[in-house]
Amino acid sequence: LMQANIDLRLPFGNGIDLKVGQFGTVVGNEVFDYDSNAFFQRSVAFAYQPTHHTGILASYQVSDDLGIQLGFVNDTSTTATNASDDDGSSAYIGSVSYTLPDSMGFAGGTSIKWATVRDAGSTDVDNDYFELNLPTIVEGLTLQATADYVERAANDDEIYGIHAGYAVNDKTTLNLRLEWGSTDGAYTGTTAYTELESVAVGLTYDLWENVISRVEYMSTSSDNSGQADDDTFSVNLVYSF
């Protein structure tokens, strides 16, 4: 189970929302559920992020434009988080999100987010995530820029991304994801990615209620002499219930 928690609300100020138990992480623009993402195929950055934590997370909406989160949890390393119930470490997690007001002119509506997972235990892995959502320039078009930084005891990871979506109509959406950066090798388990480049294009079509279809192509490459390029074409039918 990726989500197994109790939601509580404390009557303080605008109200503090508490999530106690196991819940999704605060970093990254993708979630663990495949059908909730723009692509069925995971981004490269997803492999370097924790997916969920066990602990407590408090969320507070300071105003319509500003929101903050703070939590104390365990499970910080990606491999242990995905494969076991506890990696033996603890961490502080949090985020700050802010939407520029309309008074900012053309920049009004731009949202900025910073989220972090700071290891306080033995794994010595810290995640920092930055997200920029641009206001709608063309009807149906969404644009987002992301940056992932992972600090380790030995080597660090840097992955940058551009995410775009265009709603052709109520049922059809075109999606594009570009990623680049460098990693220490955790993605493959053996070989580091230098000058990493990844591109994914896809078409999502809502067949009928609760059923969507996806056609996707993803290509990932790097400058490593021993690292083979990866190209994947996939067709998916997703039923949500």
MODANOR-V668604 format. One record per helix or strand of 2 or more residues. SS is the DSSP state (@ for helix, = for strand). FROM is the first residue (numbers start at 1). TO is the last residue. If there is no record, write none. Layout:
{{SS	FROM	TO} {SS	FROM	TO}}
This chain:
{{=	4	10} {=	16	24} {@	34	36} {@	45	48} {=	52	61} {=	66	74} {@	78	83} {=	90	99} {@	102	107} {=	111	119} {=	126	134} {=	141	151} {=	157	167} {=	172	182} {=	196	208} {=	211	221} {=	230	239}}
